[in-house]
Amino acid sequence: MLTKRQLGLTSTVLLAALLVMNLAIVYLTRNSVPRRVMRHARESQSASALALGNSLVASDFDEAAFDMGARLTPPHGAANIGLGASSPVEQLLLLRYALEHGMRPRLVIYGFYDFQLTAPVQLTTSDLIGNSAMLYYVEPLYARRLYSLSPHDSLQFLAMRAIPMLADRGAIWAKVEILRRAFAQQGMPAELTNRFGRISDFSLLESDNAEAFRIKCEASLSLPLAPPVIELIRQASDAGRTVAVIEMPMRGAHRNLFYDVACWKKYVAHIRDLLAPYQVTYVDASAWIQDDSLFADPLHLSPSGAVQFSKRLASLLEPDSPNLSVSSGSGSIKP
């Protein structure tokens, strides 16, 4: 049986160990992906154009190519703060973070694919790992109004957000998973990877089949814009930014199987109607890249594909306009 002194000593050692572990997590995650993106936003205060979205924007929007096409020169060029594996909630928080840290872009480019603009953001605490861990430490109470958690997970969230080893646990597990995969590959053919992970994993993000996509499409025809999407567009517009919503480039197989069906055309018309009150410009770039060899995986463009897409997107701008407004002269633009 432990004496009071032994119990006190044991508790002290345990608390010290927990403190050290939390400090280690803070140190090891100081350069996590969301923090690097936030740093880039702080370092891009003079940017004239800002690109937001998930990994499609992070990979497909080439800052230098866009600057060249729009005749912009650093530091007044474009800033890409797209964040992989993110929802519109994280994307809104990044916009707010950029504006709060002095960025005053004249144009906000928001890229999406499939049903991202209308899908309700419903999460569990098990989802708040990796890049989504920023929901614990960037305006957490504000962001909680924009996505759903169960009552049980809401209580967990309040407890976990104050403890780095719980809030940023995904960053450590990611390193463990990379190590596990490296061991699993011993003696096996090398798997194709890119900056976002295994190429084969991205096929899992597409719909299972055309029928499943059609069912989801029909269900989405009655949905409003997701609250964080509305807030992103509204807050960018209220700050005097011109907003362009971009339907991101997709491979031929994705377009043929999913976008060339009647329901998708109805969905896009529905989206345009929802966007109309906000006076944003809708750009359908889904078929801009016809050569599938310019895709690095089932969803993301290769570097050369990103250059081609970004230059074409920049060519739609009127660089001499003080508002960097999107030209209405191109048939590719569908306001």
N, C-alpha and C positions, 0 to 999 in steps of 0.2 A: 504494500500500500504506500502511495506517494505521500511524503510529508508536504506541508504547506510550502516549505522552502524549495523542495524538488518540483512541485507543481508550478510555482512561480518561475523557477529557472527554465523549466520546459516551455512554459508559455512565452517567456521572453525570447528564447531561441527560435520558437516557431514564428513569432511575430517578426523577428529580425530576418528570418529566412524569407518570409512573405514580402517584406519590404524590399529586400535585395532582388527578389524575383520581379517585383513590379518595376523597380528602377531599371533592371536589365531589359524588360520588355519596352519601356519608354526609350531606352537607348537603341535597341535593335530595330525599332519601328520608326525612328526619326526620319528615315528616308523611304517610308512606305509609299506606294504609288499615289494615294490621295494627297499625301503631304508634298510629294514632288510636283504634282499638278498645281497645288495651292501655291507653292513657291514660284512656279512659272507664272501664275497669275500676278503675284506680287511684283515680279521682275518685268512684267509687260504692261506697265501703267500707261504707256504712250500708244498702245496698239489701237489701230483704227477699225479693225474687224476682229470679232471674237467668235470662235467656233465651239459649240457645245454639243454633247451627245454621249453615246456609249462608245464601245470600242470601234464601231464603224467610223465614227468621226475621228477618234484618236488615231486610227491607222490610215484612213482615206483622205484626210485633210492635210495637205502638205503646205506648211506656212510659206516656205520660200517660193514654191511654184505659184501659190495664190498671189503673193506680193508681186511677182514678175508679171503675171497676167493682169493684175489690177493697177500696175505701175505705182506700187507703194514701196517706200523705202524704210528699212529699219531705222529707228525703233518705232516708226509709225506704221508698221506692217500689220500682219495678222497674228493672233495668238490662238493656239489650239489648246483648249483645256478639256477636251473630251476625256472621259474616264471609262475604262473598260468595266464590264460587268456591273454597270450602274443603272439605276432607275431614274425617272424624271425627278424624283425627290433630290437625289444627290446632285443632279445636273442643275436644279434650281439653286441649291446651296452654293455650288461653285460660281454661278452667276452672281449671287448676292455677295459672295466673298470677294470676287473680282471688283465689283462696284464699290464695295466698302473699303477696298485697299487702293482706291484711286484710279482704277481703269475707267476710261470714258470712251468706249468704242462707238463709232457711228453706225456700225452694222453688227447685229447679232445673228449668227448662222446656227440654226438648230436642226441637226440631222436625225432622221428616224427611219425605221423599217417596220413592216408588218403593222401590228396593232398597238404600237408603243404609245401613241397619242391618246388613246381612249381606255387602255387597260387599267383598271383600278389597281393601286399599289397595295397589296396585302402581303404582309411579311410575318415571320416568326423570328424570335431571337436567334434561332439557328441560321437564319438567312443573313444576319448582321455580322458577317465575317468578310475577310478580304477587303476589297474596296468599299463595300457597304459599311464597314466598321466606322467610317467617318460620320455616320448617323449618331454615333455615341458622343462625338467630340466637336462637331460643327453645328452650332445652333440646335442642339438636340431637342429642346422643348418646343421650339418653333416648328421643326421638321415633323414632330409627332402628330401635328394636326393634319398632315398630308398623307399619311399612310395608316393602315389598320394593323393593330396588334390585338391578340386576345387579352382578356383581363389578366390571365396568368402571366403571359409574356410581357404585359405592360409593367407588372410588378418586378419581373426579372430585369427588364430594361432599366428601371430606376436604380436597382441595386448594382447592375453590371457596369453602367456607364461611368461610375466613379472609381472602378478598379481596372487599371491598365491591362493586367494579365488576363482579364475576362473580355474587356472591350476589344483589345487588339490581338486576341488569341489566334485569329486566322492567319496573321502574318507569320507567326511561328510555325503553325501547322503546315503552311505552304512550303516552308523550307524543309520540313520533315517529309512532306509528300514528294518534293523534288528528289530528295535523297532516296526515298523508297522506290521511286520510278527508276532512278539510276541503277540501283541494285537489281531491280527486276529486269532491266535491259541487258544485264550481263549475259553474253553468249547468244543474244537475240538480235535480229535485224533492227537497225536503228529506226526509231519512229520519226516521222517528219514533224518538225515543230517550227513555230515562229515566235514573235515577241509575246504573244498572248497565251502560248501553251501548245498542246498537241493539236495538230491540224484536224485530226479525225474527230476531236471533241466538238468542233463547231457545227458538224452536221446534226448534232443532238439539239441544237438551238432552233432548227427549222421544224416546221410542222411535220407530223408523221407521214401524212399523205394528203392528197388533194381534197378528199372528203372531209377530213378533220379540219383542214383550213377553211373549207366552205362553211362548215357548221359554225366555226368561230367567227367567220366573217359576217354571217347573217345575224349572229347574236350581237355583234358590235355595231350594227347599223342603227341601233336605238340608243347607243351609249353617248354621253356627252364627253367633252374633253376631260381627261383626268385632272383633278384639282392642281397637282404640281405643274402640269403643262400650262394650265390657265394662268397660274401665278408667274411662271417663267415668262410667258409672253406679255402679260400685263405689266410686270415690273420692268421688263426691258423697254416696253413702249412708254411707260410713264417716265422713265429716265431719259426719254428722247431718242432712244435707239431705233433704227430701222430693223425690222425683224424679217428674216427669210427662213421659212420652214422647208427643208430639203428632203425629198424622198430619195434615200441613198441608193447608189448603184448596186444592182444585184446580178448574179450570174444568169446566164440564159436559162439554165435548168430551173432556177427559182422563179423567174418571170413566166416561163412557159407553163409551169405546174400550178403556180399560185396567182400571179398577177394578170395573166391573160384570160381570167374567167370573169363572167358577168358580175359576180358579187363584189370582186375587188374594185371594179369600176364604180359600182354604187357606193362602196365604202369611201373611195377617194372623193367622190362628189359630196358625200356626207361630211367628210373632214373639211373640205373647202367651205361648205356652208357654216360649219362650226367656227372656222377661222375668220370668216368674212367680217364679223363685228370688230375684230381686233386690227383690221387693216394690215395684215401681214401678207407677204408674197409667198406663194406656194411654187416650188420648183420641182418638177418631176424629173429627177436625174436617174431613175431606176434603170433605164436602158441606154445610158450614155456610154457605158463600157461594153462593147459588143464582143470583144475578144476575151474569152474565158481564161486565157493564159495570163491575163493581167490581174487575176485574182490569186492571192496567196493561199487561200483556203476557201471553204464553201461560202464564207461571208465577207472576208476582208480583202481589200485590194492589195496588190503587191506595191512596193515603192514606186515603180514606173507607172502602175495604174493610178496611184494616188496623185502623181504629178499630172497625168493627163486629166483626171477629174478636176483637180484644183485649178488648173489653168483654165479649163472650160467654165468652171463656176465663176472665176474671176472675170472672165470676158463678158459676163452678163452685167458687170457693174459699170457705172458711169463715174470714173475716177475723179472727174473734175467737179462732180456734184458735192456740195458741202455736207450732204446727208448720206453720201455713198449709196444712193438709192439704187435699187435693182432695175435695170433697163426693161421697159415693156416692149421693146422691139423684137425680142427673140421669141420664136414660136415655142421654145422649150419652157417658157415661164407661164404658169397658170395661176394668176392671182386669185 
